[in-house]
Amino acid sequence: MVNVEQLKYTVNRMPVTMVSEAVLELRLDGLVLEGKTPFNKLHFNTCFAEIEALFQRAGYHRPLDVVGYQGLLYALYDPGRWDAVDVLRWLKEFTEAAATQAG
């Protein structure tokens, strides 16, 4: 099992190139889904300050926030462009549409 210090160490040593796709999505849409970030829920729960610092090193200097939908999916977003409730609604619709296509 990885402890908090190991998680923070990993995030702090993560190459900026690993977050470049997420930075591009944030610049374009202000919102990036779980599949396009190199982080998982555990990272966000324990290392959010380090993740913000990594995004700043990658050139994204706006504030960030993260929200998850029922433990199924999360999104990293720019709170200056999105409201958390709107992101949650979008994640709900996205999850339901994916379930409909799969089923």
Buried (B, 14 or more C-beta within 10 A) or exposed (E): EEEEEEBBBBBEEBEEEBBBBBBBBBEEEBBBBBEBBBBEEEBBEBBBEBBBEBBEEBEBEBEBBBBBBEEEBBBBBBBEEBEEEEBBEBBBEBBEEEEEEEE
